[in-house]
Amino acid sequence: MFTVTLLFCWFIAFLWAVRTYIALRNLPKVPNLLGEEYSGLLPVSQQASITVIVPACNEEQAIEGTLRSLLASEGVQLEILAVNDRSTDATGAIMDRVAEESHAQGKNIRVLHLQELPSGWMGKTHAMAAAARQAASSWLLFTDGDVLFRKDTLQRALAYATREQADHLVIFPTLILKTFGERMMVGILQTLTLLVGRPWNVANPKAKRDTTGFGQFNLIRRDVYHAIGGFEALRMEVLEDLRFGFEVKRQGYRQHVAFGRDLIHFHWAYGALGIMRNLTKNAFAASRYRPVQLLGTCIGLGIIYLGPVLGFFGPASLRIASLASLAILCISYWLLGRYYNRVPVFHVCTLPLAACLLLYAMLRSMTLALTQSGVTWRGTFYPLAELKKHAGPLP
């Protein structure tokens, strides 16, 4: 029995070593939009037109910053469609004020006020679909109401998409991490990319299961958006950004992903508990509302993350295997911090606690959805039966 346990501990260390090595070799292949080749401003006659769609529900704290950062964009012909999705706070009033001030400066921004949510729709997908029907630009960018853009973000993104003949481009967002708990949770979530993500394969048309999508930056050609069915085809999808990216790739269009630290940045949630609340909304959806699949994922993650910790309570040979896993994870934290979000390497020591919180959030997501027969998000209840009915495939 001891021999089996020892071999298993070394297998976990080997798994982390292999995944870290693969990422170390391949992450440099993912393009970085901060390169000089994407920095020059194009003549007005060559600038692509883009409509930025910003859905927001009760985002009074962040929406003005988002809109003003977009209005400061350079090098593009810009239209902004700000969608007030049934907000009960000052979101709509702030949108109207910013739009009025911007019109006086010759900026093109429109505000759509949605008062009701039709049956069979998630709030966000409905808001984005409603705005997309009014967009006339050749490119559409779907983002969120709490994202901040650098003034050259759109210009760099369109320069890259044009050069590479991309149909869909995703930029990895940079998180604003304010607390110890946020860094702890983001640290473990980034290590999951070592296990399941291969961003360097996204641009490979043959790698159908390597797809991506981030709600903070989904840039797509307008004709491609309509060709894949738009968000009308994803009416009840909780993970609409991931499904959107999956459909682009599945239907044969050219998908790309890029790095670009601080080109877009946002604060996802306050503290570890805030991140756990967001995970509670999404985790059961990621398993396509299948309890067995979610429980299997929890068991697997528990073994991979907590197995090395338990090894420290065994004899010397087990402790050596655990130390090997810890050393490799330190390398992975350093590596991921170079490309994604900078989380100090010492947060490897918080991995056991972060793993327990992650597993708790996943199990809570399933338990709440099953006991309440649905999911409540931003004040709206979505029946589980409807969510299951419309839950399409994910990679």
C-alpha positions as semicolon CSV with decimal commas, in nm:
position;residue;x (nm);y (nm);z (nm)
1;M;0,000;0,000;0,000
2;F;0,283;0,237;0,085
3;T;0,450;0,170;-0,250
4;V;0,130;0,254;-0,436
5;T;0,091;0,578;-0,239
6;L;0,453;0,673;-0,309
7;L;0,414;0,606;-0,681
8;F;0,096;0,810;-0,684
9;C;0,265;1,108;-0,516
10;W;0,543;1,094;-0,773
11;F;0,286;1,069;-1,051
12;I;0,128;1,395;-0,932
13;A;0,470;1,560;-0,930
14;F;0,537;1,422;-1,279
15;L;0,199;1,552;-1,403
16;W;0,273;1,906;-1,282
17;A;0,624;1,886;-1,429
18;V;0,499;1,779;-1,772
19;R;0,223;2,039;-1,788
20;T;0,457;2,315;-1,671
21;Y;0,721;2,213;-1,925
22;I;0,466;2,212;-2,208
23;A;0,349;2,558;-2,110
24;L;0,706;2,684;-2,075
25;R;0,780;2,579;-2,432
26;N;0,456;2,692;-2,592
27;L;0,329;3,006;-2,416
28;P;0,591;3,220;-2,598
29;K;0,416;3,119;-2,922
30;V;0,100;3,308;-2,822
31;P;0,119;3,656;-2,984
32;N;0,164;3,962;-2,765
33;L;-0,021;4,272;-2,886
34;L;0,224;4,499;-2,707
35;G;0,470;4,438;-2,990
36;E;0,590;4,734;-3,196
37;E;0,431;4,596;-3,513
38;Y;0,086;4,680;-3,371
39;S;0,167;5,024;-3,229
40;G;0,140;5,258;-3,529
41;L;-0,177;5,457;-3,591
42;L;-0,328;5,393;-3,934
43;P;-0,450;5,673;-4,163
44;V;-0,820;5,746;-4,117
45;S;-0,896;5,597;-4,459
46;Q;-0,749;5,262;-4,346
47;Q;-0,902;5,250;-4,001
48;A;-1,155;4,971;-3,953
49;S;-1,495;5,053;-3,809
50;I;-1,587;4,888;-3,482
51;T;-1,898;4,882;-3,265
52;V;-1,827;4,818;-2,897
53;I;-2,123;4,666;-2,716
54;V;-2,125;4,724;-2,340
55;P;-2,406;4,548;-2,149
56;A;-2,439;4,653;-1,786
57;C;-2,673;4,565;-1,503
58;N;-2,625;4,761;-1,181
59;E;-2,271;4,873;-1,262
60;E;-2,294;5,229;-1,132
61;Q;-1,952;5,203;-0,966
62;A;-1,765;5,109;-1,284
63;I;-1,963;5,194;-1,597
64;E;-1,845;5,554;-1,633
65;G;-1,480;5,448;-1,623
66;T;-1,545;5,184;-1,888
67;L;-1,722;5,421;-2,126
68;R;-1,468;5,701;-2,085
69;S;-1,177;5,464;-2,144
70;L;-1,343;5,348;-2,466
71;L;-1,415;5,705;-2,576
72;A;-1,043;5,781;-2,541
73;S;-0,956;5,510;-2,797
74;E;-0,728;5,609;-3,083
75;G;-0,681;5,476;-3,436
76;V;-1,029;5,335;-3,500
77;Q;-1,366;5,448;-3,628
78;L;-1,564;5,388;-3,313
79;E;-1,928;5,345;-3,222
80;I;-2,033;5,254;-2,868
81;L;-2,362;5,088;-2,782
82;A;-2,412;5,100;-2,406
83;V;-2,695;4,874;-2,290
84;N;-2,866;4,944;-1,959
85;D;-3,003;4,598;-1,879
86;R;-3,287;4,657;-1,630
87;S;-3,059;4,828;-1,377
88;T;-3,214;4,940;-1,049
89;D;-2,928;5,174;-0,959
90;A;-2,784;5,478;-1,140
91;T;-2,626;5,283;-1,427
92;G;-2,871;5,410;-1,689
93;A;-2,847;5,773;-1,572
94;I;-2,467;5,760;-1,583
95;M;-2,477;5,618;-1,936
96;D;-2,710;5,897;-2,050
97;R;-2,489;6,164;-1,894
98;V;-2,170;6,031;-2,051
99;A;-2,344;5,998;-2,388
100;E;-2,475;6,356;-2,373
101;E;-2,132;6,493;-2,287
102;S;-1,969;6,282;-2,559
103;H;-2,213;6,394;-2,829
104;A;-2,103;6,752;-2,764
105;Q;-1,748;6,636;-2,842
106;G;-1,853;6,462;-3,163
107;K;-1,821;6,108;-3,022
108;N;-2,055;5,831;-3,141
109;I;-2,223;5,667;-2,842
110;R;-2,578;5,543;-2,805
111;V;-2,760;5,415;-2,499
112;L;-3,019;5,138;-2,509
113;H;-3,248;5,103;-2,208
114;L;-3,398;4,756;-2,166
115;Q;-3,690;4,737;-1,926
116;E;-3,794;4,372;-1,956
117;L;-3,633;4,034;-2,009
118;P;-3,821;3,810;-2,255
119;S;-3,889;3,452;-2,155
120;G;-3,617;3,208;-2,253
121;W;-3,327;3,454;-2,230
122;M;-3,039;3,523;-1,993
123;G;-3,010;3,893;-1,922
124;K;-2,662;3,941;-2,065
125;T;-2,717;3,744;-2,387
126;H;-3,041;3,934;-2,447
127;A;-2,868;4,270;-2,396
128;M;-2,584;4,183;-2,633
129;A;-2,816;4,041;-2,899
130;A;-3,039;4,350;-2,885
131;A;-2,740;4,580;-2,935
132;A;-2,583;4,368;-3,210
133;R;-2,901;4,401;-3,416
134;Q;-2,842;4,778;-3,424
135;A;-2,469;4,769;-3,504
136;A;-2,352;4,870;-3,849
137;S;-1,972;4,842;-3,819
138;S;-1,765;4,572;-3,983
139;W;-1,635;4,457;-3,642
140;L;-1,821;4,395;-3,316
141;L;-1,656;4,395;-2,976
142;F;-1,849;4,249;-2,683
143;T;-1,719;4,355;-2,344
144;D;-1,843;4,414;-1,987
145;G;-1,943;4,724;-1,794
146;D;-1,647;4,709;-1,555
147;V;-1,354;4,684;-1,799
148;L;-1,094;4,956;-1,851
149;F;-0,925;4,995;-2,191
150;R;-0,594;5,151;-2,284
151;K;-0,628;5,414;-2,556
152;D;-0,442;5,194;-2,807
153;T;-0,617;4,864;-2,723
154;L;-0,868;4,867;-3,007
155;Q;-0,615;4,989;-3,261
156;R;-0,370;4,713;-3,169
157;A;-0,642;4,446;-3,170
158;L;-0,773;4,545;-3,512
159;A;-0,420;4,574;-3,653
160;Y;-0,351;4,218;-3,541
161;A;-0,687;4,079;-3,658
162;T;-0,645;4,240;-4,000
163;R;-0,287;4,121;-4,040
164;E;-0,368;3,763;-3,939
165;Q;-0,706;3,756;-4,121
166;A;-0,874;3,655;-3,797
167;D;-1,251;3,624;-3,771
168;H;-1,254;3,626;-3,392
169;L;-0,996;3,763;-3,151
170;V;-0,978;3,728;-2,774
171;I;-0,735;3,918;-2,554
172;F;-0,649;3,776;-2,215
173;P;-0,763;4,034;-1,957
174;T;-0,544;4,159;-1,675
175;L;-0,706;4,133;-1,335
176;I;-0,682;4,410;-1,077
177;L;-0,597;4,216;-0,760
178;K;-0,663;4,416;-0,445
179;T;-0,652;4,166;-0,161
180;F;-0,456;3,867;-0,036
181;G;-0,760;3,644;-0,089
182;E;-0,802;3,754;-0,451
183;R;-0,439;3,672;-0,529
184;M;-0,473;3,338;-0,353
185;M;-0,778;3,233;-0,555
186;V;-0,650;3,367;-0,888
187;G;-0,327;3,176;-0,827
188;I;-0,502;2,840;-0,815
189;L;-0,736;2,925;-1,102
190;Q;-0,436;3,008;-1,319
191;T;-0,281;2,669;-1,247
192;L;-0,595;2,512;-1,393
193;T;-0,488;2,655;-1,728
194;L;-0,186;2,424;-1,711
195;L;-0,418;2,126;-1,684
196;V;-0,689;2,215;-1,937
197;G;-0,571;2,508;-2,149
198;R;-0,360;2,518;-2,466
199;P;-0,389;2,877;-2,589
200;W;-0,106;2,826;-2,837
201;N;-0,335;2,586;-3,027
202;V;-0,634;2,819;-3,054
203;A;-0,526;2,954;-3,394
204;N;-0,482;2,600;-3,530
205;P;-0,798;2,524;-3,731
206;K;-0,746;2,150;-3,682
207;A;-0,749;2,178;-3,302
208;K;-1,127;2,195;-3,272
209;R;-1,131;2,153;-2,895
210;D;-0,881;2,429;-2,830
211;T;-1,108;2,732;-2,821
212;T;-1,140;3,036;-2,600
213;G;-1,365;3,324;-2,508
214;F;-1,359;3,599;-2,247
215;G;-1,658;3,821;-2,176
216;Q;-1,421;4,115;-2,134
217;F;-1,296;4,105;-2,496
218;N;-1,473;3,913;-2,772
219;L;-1,391;4,082;-3,104
220;I;-1,561;3,934;-3,410
221;R;-1,639;4,025;-3,769
222;R;-2,003;4,127;-3,794
223;D;-2,077;3,889;-4,082
224;V;-1,924;3,598;-3,887
225;Y;-2,128;3,690;-3,580
226;H;-2,450;3,657;-3,781
227;A;-2,327;3,345;-3,960
228;I;-2,286;3,152;-3,633
229;G;-2,631;3,260;-3,514
230;G;-2,521;3,539;-3,280
231;F;-2,631;3,539;-2,918
232;E;-2,980;3,440;-3,031
233;A;-2,833;3,089;-3,053
234;L;-2,706;3,113;-2,692
235;R;-3,013;3,260;-2,525
236;M;-2,994;3,064;-2,197
237;E;-2,617;3,010;-2,178
238;V;-2,454;3,104;-1,847
239;L;-2,103;3,064;-1,991
240;E;-2,189;3,260;-2,304
241;D;-1,831;3,373;-2,369
242;L;-1,692;3,018;-2,374
243;R;-1,978;2,884;-2,585
244;F;-1,944;3,179;-2,821
245;G;-1,577;3,099;-2,878
246;F;-1,654;2,729;-2,916
247;E;-1,913;2,797;-3,185
248;V;-1,677;3,022;-3,382
249;K;-1,416;2,745;-3,399
250;R;-1,663;2,460;-3,445
251;Q;-1,820;2,629;-3,745
252;G;-1,485;2,667;-3,916
253;Y;-1,396;3,033;-3,862
254;R;-1,048;3,166;-3,781
255;Q;-1,006;3,218;-3,408
256;H;-0,706;3,384;-3,242
257;V;-0,603;3,467;-2,887
258;A;-0,338;3,711;-2,770
259;F;-0,166;3,847;-2,463
260;G;-0,135;4,218;-2,388
261;R;-0,084;4,305;-2,024
262;D;-0,303;4,598;-1,915
263;L;-0,453;4,651;-2,260
264;I;-0,773;4,561;-2,081
265;H;-0,800;4,528;-1,706
266;F;-1,080;4,491;-1,454
267;H;-1,158;4,398;-1,095
268;W;-1,340;4,064;-1,106
269;A;-1,462;4,042;-0,746
270;Y;-1,372;4,169;-0,401
271;G;-1,185;3,921;-0,186
272;A;-1,178;3,543;-0,188
273;L;-1,549;3,531;-0,099
274;G;-1,638;3,748;-0,397
275;I;-1,452;3,515;-0,632
276;M;-1,624;3,218;-0,471
277;R;-1,964;3,380;-0,536
278;N;-1,877;3,413;-0,903
279;L;-1,760;3,053;-0,915
280;T;-2,084;2,944;-0,750
281;K;-2,270;3,087;-1,049
282;N;-2,047;2,925;-1,311
283;A;-1,913;2,594;-1,182
284;F;-2,223;2,378;-1,229
285;A;-2,276;2,532;-1,572
286;A;-1,921;2,432;-1,668
287;S;-2,015;2,068;-1,603
288;R;-2,325;2,120;-1,821
289;Y;-2,543;2,066;-1,510
290;R;-2,432;1,703;-1,474
291;P;-2,378;1,616;-1,104
292;V;-2,165;1,309;-1,180
293;Q;-1,933;1,511;-1,402
294;L;-1,892;1,786;-1,143
295;L;-1,829;1,536;-0,861
296;G;-1,571;1,357;-1,075
297;T;-1,397;1,687;-1,144
298;C;-1,395;1,769;-0,772
299;I;-1,239;1,433;-0,686
300;G;-0,973;1,474;-0,953
301;L;-0,885;1,827;-0,846
302;G;-0,883;1,727;-0,480
303;I;-0,630;1,452;-0,549
304;I;-0,407;1,671;-0,767
305;Y;-0,403;1,971;-0,534
306;L;-0,431;1,811;-0,189
307;G;-0,239;1,489;-0,252
308;P;0,103;1,656;-0,229
309;V;0,002;1,826;0,097
310;L;-0,097;1,498;0,258
311;G;0,240;1,356;0,160
312;F;0,410;1,588;0,410
313;F;0,249;1,387;0,690
314;G;0,405;1,062;0,569
315;P;0,755;0,917;0,580
316;A;1,060;1,084;0,423
317;S;1,010;0,932;0,076
318;L;0,657;1,078;0,055
319;R;0,778;1,416;0,179
320;I;1,038;1,424;-0,097
321;A;0,769;1,365;-0,359
322;S;0,557;1,639;-0,204
323;L;0,852;1,879;-0,203
324;A;0,908;1,802;-0,572
325;S;0,546;1,894;-0,648
326;L;0,580;2,215;-0,445
327;A;0,899;2,314;-0,628
328;I;0,738;2,255;-0,968
329;L;0,431;2,456;-0,866
330;C;0,660;2,743;-0,766
331;I;0,797;2,738;-1,121
332;S;0,445;2,731;-1,262
333;Y;0,340;3,033;-1,053
334;W;0,641;3,225;-1,181
335;L;0,569;3,120;-1,540
336;L;0,198;3,202;-1,527
337;G;0,275;3,539;-1,371
338;R;0,484;3,631;-1,676
339;Y;0,193;3,580;-1,913
340;Y;-0,131;3,610;-1,716
341;N;-0,173;3,780;-1,379
342;R;0,117;3,838;-1,142
343;V;0,060;3,632;-0,831
344;P;0,360;3,612;-0,592
345;V;0,524;3,270;-0,584
346;F;0,479;3,245;-0,207
347;H;0,108;3,194;-0,271
348;V;0,197;2,833;-0,349
349;C;0,182;2,796;0,029
350;T;-0,184;2,901;0,020
351;L;-0,270;2,641;-0,244
352;P;-0,426;2,390;0,000
353;L;-0,664;2,654;0,140
354;A;-0,743;2,784;-0,208
355;A;-0,812;2,429;-0,327
356;C;-1,055;2,369;-0,041
357;L;-1,237;2,695;-0,117
358;L;-1,249;2,612;-0,488
359;L;-1,394;2,266;-0,422
360;Y;-1,645;2,415;-0,178
361;A;-1,759;2,672;-0,437
362;M;-1,800;2,399;-0,700
363;L;-2,004;2,175;-0,471
364;R;-2,209;2,471;-0,349
365;S;-2,282;2,567;-0,709
366;M;-2,431;2,225;-0,774
367;T;-2,614;2,202;-0,442
368;L;-2,783;2,540;-0,473
369;A;-2,887;2,482;-0,832
370;L;-3,038;2,143;-0,748
371;T;-3,213;2,248;-0,426
372;Q;-3,347;2,573;-0,573
373;S;-3,417;2,414;-0,914
374;G;-3,237;2,702;-1,077
375;V;-2,983;2,981;-1,056
376;T;-3,034;3,338;-0,936
377;W;-2,803;3,600;-1,083
378;R;-2,829;3,978;-1,055
379;G;-3,180;3,950;-0,919
380;T;-3,319;3,723;-1,192
381;F;-3,408;3,356;-1,139
382;Y;-3,332;3,112;-1,422
383;P;-3,500;2,766;-1,397
384;L;-3,262;2,470;-1,403
385;A;-3,479;2,285;-1,654
386;E;-3,441;2,572;-1,902
387;L;-3,068;2,597;-1,842
388;K;-3,024;2,224;-1,903
389;K;-3,239;2,235;-2,214
390;H;-3,022;2,501;-2,375
391;A;-2,683;2,382;-2,246
392;G;-2,485;2,309;-2,560
393;P;-2,141;2,150;-2,580
394;L;-1,822;2,298;-2,443
395;P;-1,465;2,197;-2,531
